[in-house]
Amino acid sequence: MTTLTKPEGSPAPSSAGSAFLSVRDLYVHFSTEDGTVKAVDGLSFDLERGKTLGIVGESGSGKSVTNLSVLGLHDPRHTETRGEIILDGQEMTGAGERTLEKLRGNKVAMIFQDSLTALSPYYTIGRQISEPYRKHRGVSKKEAWDRAVEMLGKVGIPNPRLRANDYPHQFSGGMRQRAMIAMSLVCNPELLIADEPTTALDVTVQAQILDLLSDLQQEFGSAIILITHDLGVVANVADDLLVMYAGRAVERGSVREVLKSPQHPYTWGLLGSMPRLTSDVNEPLTPIPGTPPSLLDPPSGCAFHPRCTFPSEVGGGRCESERPQIPAGRGAACHLTADQKQSLFIEQIKPRLGLSQS
């Protein structure tokens, strides 16, 4: 498939009804000594320009694997990837390494989860930010260095020209994360993937990082995928929400729709396990029973059914034998009927979450 062309400067708008990033029926399976790990098992979603998509789920649900696939970072010797990943008209699945190298850091960039291990300890922060800019834009070392200093200033690093000569270990955790953001945005990418960008940061620094991403999105017009396990984070910054479990999408919709009227028992469990400022400090949290399944041998039917308390409401063994499909747009992959979901949510889940009954 040919790549859509656009003039220099601001990106041209997508054609009517098209998505900037479109993922269709994505399967990512890893070959291991113990068998095949079905890390992503038939995932589809869309993302428009200038929007933020939050992807949430427990560890091992396939969030990071999905987005590493967008960048083509899996080892093809041990990975089977099927499906479509189309970025602005460019088919990413099966694209050659030379094509992917041109896109990585330029059109699409990623903020990795652990800034200390993602940054090289052998090179200064300024060099690590300036090198991708020099490679993709073909500018001189001085121009690239000036750009690195400019970006450090944009992400709130004080004395950027001086700090550009420092090494990662000389930065605090929050400062390293800002440097990672500067490096990912140095070429004005149209898609930014942020993988747990606030992990291991204190609450104040978390808020600063999220505000920074929002401000930079407005400035550069980037689409953002925010990977997290924290529903509180996506509630503040995302436009749409995708809930993943065992490599599958179990619920999606706008953030407001999913958080105000969740439709899947797994989403109910995630919300119920969150601490709330309005609750009694002595009130215990309600964890989801059981543990996530092994992706070497995921459960048949609905992958969540071994931990779900509602299979009896469905009956007929459907949860154990029949895999539910998630509808296009707003919806959840669950065999409960719309009336059952509404009734259970109002009678059992809302009181547990402390939500208004109105």
C-alpha positions as CSV (number, residue, x, y, z in Angstrom):
1,M,0.0,0.0,0.0
2,T,1.4,3.4,-0.9
3,T,1.9,6.0,1.7
4,L,-0.3,9.1,1.7
5,T,1.6,12.2,0.9
6,K,1.2,15.6,2.6
7,P,2.7,19.0,2.3
8,E,5.3,20.3,4.7
9,G,4.1,21.8,8.0
10,S,0.9,20.7,9.6
11,P,-0.4,17.3,8.7
12,A,-3.2,17.1,6.2
13,P,-6.5,16.0,7.7
14,S,-7.6,12.4,7.2
15,S,-10.3,11.7,4.6
16,A,-13.8,11.6,5.9
17,G,-14.5,8.6,8.1
18,S,-10.9,7.4,8.1
19,A,-8.7,6.9,11.1
20,F,-5.1,8.0,11.4
21,L,-4.2,4.7,13.0
22,S,-6.3,1.6,12.3
23,V,-5.7,-1.8,13.8
24,R,-7.7,-4.7,12.5
25,D,-7.8,-8.3,13.7
26,L,-4.3,-8.1,15.2
27,Y,-2.8,-11.3,16.5
28,V,0.7,-11.4,18.1
29,H,1.9,-14.8,19.1
30,F,5.3,-15.6,20.6
31,S,7.1,-19.0,20.2
32,T,8.6,-20.2,23.5
33,E,10.1,-23.4,24.8
34,D,6.8,-23.9,26.7
35,G,4.5,-23.3,23.7
36,T,2.9,-20.4,21.9
37,V,2.0,-17.3,23.9
38,K,-1.1,-15.7,22.5
39,A,-0.2,-12.2,23.7
40,V,-2.7,-10.4,21.4
41,D,-5.6,-12.4,20.2
42,G,-7.8,-10.6,17.6
43,L,-7.7,-6.9,18.5
44,S,-9.2,-4.0,16.6
45,F,-9.3,-0.3,17.3
46,D,-9.0,3.2,15.6
47,L,-7.4,6.4,16.6
48,E,-8.0,9.8,15.1
49,R,-5.6,12.7,14.7
50,G,-5.3,14.9,17.8
51,K,-7.1,12.4,20.0
52,T,-5.9,10.4,23.0
53,L,-6.8,6.7,23.3
54,G,-6.3,5.2,26.8
55,I,-5.6,1.4,26.9
56,V,-6.0,-0.1,30.3
57,G,-5.8,-3.6,31.8
58,E,-3.8,-5.7,34.2
59,S,-0.2,-6.6,33.6
60,G,0.0,-9.2,30.8
61,S,-3.2,-8.1,29.1
62,G,-1.4,-7.3,25.8
63,K,-1.2,-3.5,26.1
64,S,2.5,-3.0,25.5
65,V,2.8,-5.9,23.0
66,T,0.1,-4.2,20.9
67,N,1.9,-0.9,20.7
68,L,5.4,-2.5,20.1
69,S,3.7,-4.1,17.1
70,V,2.8,-0.7,15.7
71,L,6.5,0.2,15.8
72,G,7.5,-3.2,14.4
73,L,9.8,-3.9,17.4
74,H,9.1,-7.6,17.8
75,D,11.7,-10.1,16.8
76,P,10.3,-11.8,13.7
77,R,12.3,-14.9,14.4
78,H,10.1,-15.7,17.4
79,T,7.0,-13.7,16.7
80,E,4.0,-14.4,14.4
81,T,2.1,-11.2,13.7
82,R,-1.2,-11.2,11.7
83,G,-3.7,-8.6,10.9
84,E,-3.6,-5.0,9.7
85,I,-1.8,-2.0,11.3
86,I,-2.4,1.0,9.0
87,L,-0.8,4.3,10.0
88,D,-1.9,7.2,7.8
89,G,-2.4,4.9,4.9
90,Q,0.9,3.0,5.4
91,E,0.6,-0.7,6.1
92,M,3.0,-1.4,9.0
93,T,2.5,-5.2,9.3
94,G,5.2,-6.8,7.3
95,A,6.9,-3.6,6.3
96,G,10.6,-3.7,5.7
97,E,13.1,-2.6,8.3
98,R,14.2,0.4,6.1
99,T,10.6,1.6,5.9
100,L,10.1,1.2,9.7
101,E,13.3,3.0,10.5
102,K,12.1,6.0,8.5
103,L,8.8,6.0,10.4
104,R,10.1,5.4,14.0
105,G,10.9,8.6,15.8
106,N,9.7,10.6,12.8
107,K,6.1,9.8,12.2
108,V,5.5,7.6,15.3
109,A,7.5,7.7,18.6
110,M,7.2,5.9,21.9
111,I,7.9,6.9,25.5
112,F,9.1,3.7,27.1
113,Q,8.0,2.6,30.6
114,D,11.3,2.8,32.4
115,S,13.3,5.9,31.5
116,L,16.4,4.8,33.3
117,T,16.8,1.6,31.2
118,A,15.4,3.2,28.0
119,L,18.1,5.9,28.0
120,S,21.7,4.9,27.4
121,P,24.0,5.5,30.3
122,Y,27.0,6.1,28.0
123,Y,25.7,9.2,26.2
124,T,24.6,12.6,27.3
125,I,20.9,13.5,27.3
126,G,21.5,16.1,24.6
127,R,23.2,13.7,22.3
128,Q,20.5,11.1,22.7
129,I,17.8,13.7,21.8
130,S,19.8,15.3,19.0
131,E,20.8,12.1,17.1
132,P,17.3,11.1,15.9
133,Y,16.6,14.7,14.8
134,R,19.8,14.8,12.8
135,K,19.2,11.4,11.2
136,H,15.6,12.1,10.1
137,R,16.0,15.8,9.2
138,G,19.5,15.7,7.8
139,V,20.7,18.8,9.7
140,S,24.1,19.7,11.1
141,K,25.3,18.7,14.5
142,K,24.9,22.2,15.8
143,E,21.3,22.5,14.5
144,A,20.5,19.1,16.1
145,W,22.0,20.1,19.4
146,D,20.1,23.5,19.4
147,R,16.9,21.5,18.7
148,A,17.7,19.2,21.7
149,V,18.2,22.2,24.0
150,E,15.0,23.7,22.7
151,M,13.0,20.5,23.4
152,L,14.5,20.2,26.9
153,G,13.2,23.7,27.6
154,K,9.8,22.9,26.2
155,V,9.4,20.0,28.6
156,G,10.4,22.1,31.6
157,I,14.0,21.2,32.2
158,P,15.7,24.2,33.9
159,N,19.0,25.5,32.4
160,P,18.5,23.2,29.3
161,R,21.7,24.2,27.6
162,L,23.7,23.2,30.7
163,R,21.6,20.1,31.5
164,A,21.9,18.8,27.9
165,N,25.5,17.8,28.8
166,D,24.4,15.7,31.7
167,Y,24.0,11.9,31.7
168,P,20.8,10.1,32.6
169,H,22.0,9.2,36.1
170,Q,22.4,12.9,36.9
171,F,18.6,13.4,36.4
172,S,15.8,12.6,38.8
173,G,13.1,10.1,37.8
174,G,10.7,12.9,36.8
175,M,13.4,14.8,34.9
176,R,14.4,11.6,33.0
177,Q,10.8,11.1,32.0
178,R,10.7,14.7,30.7
179,A,13.9,14.0,28.8
180,M,12.3,10.9,27.3
181,I,9.3,13.0,26.2
182,A,11.6,15.5,24.7
183,M,13.4,12.8,22.7
184,S,10.1,11.3,21.5
185,L,8.8,14.7,20.3
186,V,11.9,16.1,18.8
187,C,10.8,15.3,15.2
188,N,7.2,16.3,15.8
189,P,5.7,12.8,15.4
190,E,2.1,12.5,14.4
191,L,1.6,9.5,16.7
192,L,3.0,9.3,20.3
193,I,2.8,6.1,22.2
194,A,3.2,6.6,26.0
195,D,3.8,3.3,27.8
196,E,3.1,3.8,31.5
197,P,4.7,7.3,31.4
198,T,3.9,8.0,35.1
199,T,5.0,4.7,36.6
200,A,7.1,5.0,39.8
201,L,6.7,8.8,39.9
202,D,5.1,10.5,42.9
203,V,1.6,12.0,42.5
204,T,2.8,15.6,42.0
205,V,5.2,14.6,39.2
206,Q,2.6,12.3,37.6
207,A,0.2,15.3,37.3
208,Q,3.0,17.4,35.8
209,I,3.9,14.8,33.2
210,L,0.2,14.3,32.2
211,D,-0.3,18.1,31.9
212,L,2.9,18.3,29.8
213,L,1.6,15.6,27.4
214,S,-1.6,17.4,27.1
215,D,0.1,20.8,26.4
216,L,2.5,19.3,23.8
217,Q,-0.4,17.5,22.1
218,Q,-2.1,20.8,21.6
219,E,1.0,22.4,20.3
220,F,2.0,19.6,17.9
221,G,-1.4,18.1,17.1
222,S,-0.2,14.5,17.8
223,A,-2.4,11.5,18.3
224,I,-1.6,9.8,21.6
225,I,-1.9,6.2,22.8
226,L,-1.7,6.2,26.6
227,I,-1.0,2.7,28.1
228,T,-1.7,2.4,31.8
229,H,-3.3,0.2,34.4
230,D,-4.6,3.3,36.2
231,L,-8.2,4.3,35.3
232,G,-7.7,7.5,37.3
233,V,-4.9,8.6,34.8
234,V,-7.0,8.1,31.7
235,A,-10.0,9.7,33.2
236,N,-8.1,13.0,33.2
237,V,-6.4,12.9,29.8
238,A,-7.9,10.5,27.4
239,D,-10.8,10.9,24.9
240,D,-11.5,7.3,24.3
241,L,-10.9,4.1,26.3
242,L,-10.0,0.6,25.4
243,V,-10.1,-2.1,28.1
244,M,-8.0,-5.2,27.4
245,Y,-8.0,-8.6,29.1
246,A,-5.9,-11.7,28.1
247,G,-4.9,-10.1,24.7
248,R,-8.5,-9.1,23.8
249,A,-10.6,-6.0,23.8
250,V,-13.4,-6.5,26.3
251,E,-14.8,-2.9,26.3
252,R,-14.4,0.3,24.4
253,G,-16.1,3.7,24.1
254,S,-15.5,7.3,25.2
255,V,-13.9,7.8,28.6
256,R,-17.1,9.3,29.9
257,E,-19.2,6.4,28.7
258,V,-17.0,3.6,30.0
259,L,-16.3,5.2,33.4
260,K,-19.9,6.3,34.0
261,S,-21.7,3.3,32.5
262,P,-19.3,0.4,32.2
263,Q,-20.7,-2.7,30.5
264,H,-18.2,-5.5,31.2
265,P,-17.8,-7.3,34.5
266,Y,-14.0,-6.9,34.1
267,T,-14.4,-3.1,33.9
268,W,-16.6,-3.3,36.9
269,G,-13.9,-5.1,38.8
270,L,-11.2,-2.6,37.8
271,L,-13.4,0.3,39.0
272,G,-14.2,-1.6,42.2
273,S,-10.6,-2.1,43.0
274,M,-9.7,1.6,42.9
275,P,-9.5,3.6,46.1
276,R,-11.9,6.6,46.3
277,L,-11.5,9.8,48.2
278,T,-15.1,9.7,49.3
279,S,-14.9,6.2,50.8
280,D,-14.2,5.3,54.4
281,V,-10.5,4.9,55.0
282,N,-11.2,1.7,56.8
283,E,-13.3,0.3,54.0
284,P,-11.4,-2.6,52.2
285,L,-10.9,-2.5,48.5
286,T,-12.7,-5.1,46.4
287,P,-10.1,-6.9,44.3
288,I,-11.0,-9.0,41.3
289,P,-11.0,-12.6,42.4
290,G,-8.5,-15.0,41.0
291,T,-5.5,-14.2,38.7
292,P,-5.1,-13.4,35.0
293,P,-4.9,-16.5,32.9
294,S,-1.8,-18.0,31.3
295,L,-1.6,-16.8,27.7
296,L,0.0,-20.2,26.8
297,D,-3.4,-21.8,27.4
298,P,-6.1,-19.1,27.7
299,P,-9.6,-20.2,28.8
300,S,-12.1,-21.2,26.2
301,G,-15.1,-18.9,25.5
302,C,-14.9,-15.7,27.4
303,A,-11.4,-15.4,28.8
304,F,-12.7,-13.7,31.9
305,H,-15.3,-16.3,32.8
306,P,-13.1,-18.2,35.4
307,R,-13.0,-14.9,37.4
308,C,-16.5,-13.6,36.6
309,T,-19.4,-13.9,39.1
310,F,-22.1,-13.7,36.4
311,P,-21.9,-16.8,34.1
312,S,-25.0,-18.2,35.9
313,E,-26.9,-15.1,34.7
314,V,-26.1,-16.0,31.1
315,G,-26.7,-19.8,31.4
316,G,-26.3,-22.6,28.9
317,G,-22.5,-22.7,29.4
318,R,-22.1,-20.0,26.8
319,C,-19.4,-18.1,28.8
320,E,-17.3,-21.2,29.0
321,S,-17.7,-22.3,25.3
322,E,-18.5,-19.3,23.2
323,R,-16.2,-16.3,22.7
324,P,-18.2,-13.1,22.9
325,Q,-17.5,-10.5,20.2
326,I,-17.1,-6.8,20.9
327,P,-19.4,-4.6,18.7
328,A,-18.1,-1.8,16.5
329,G,-18.0,1.5,18.4
330,R,-19.3,1.6,21.9
331,G,-19.8,-1.8,23.5
332,A,-18.4,-4.7,25.5
333,A,-17.5,-8.3,24.7
334,C,-20.0,-10.0,27.1
335,H,-22.8,-12.5,26.8
336,L,-25.0,-10.6,29.3
337,T,-27.9,-8.9,27.5
338,A,-28.2,-5.1,27.6
339,D,-31.0,-5.4,30.1
340,Q,-29.0,-7.7,32.4
341,K,-26.0,-5.4,32.3
342,Q,-28.1,-2.4,33.2
343,S,-29.9,-4.2,36.0
344,L,-26.7,-5.7,37.5
345,F,-24.9,-2.4,37.3
346,I,-27.7,-0.4,39.0
347,E,-28.5,-3.0,41.7
348,Q,-25.0,-4.4,42.5
349,I,-22.2,-2.4,40.9
350,K,-23.2,1.2,41.4
351,P,-23.6,0.9,45.2
352,R,-20.3,-0.9,45.4
353,L,-18.6,1.9,43.5
354,G,-20.3,4.6,45.5
355,L,-21.9,6.2,42.4
356,S,-25.1,8.2,42.4
357,Q,-28.2,6.1,41.7
358,S,-29.6,8.9,39.5
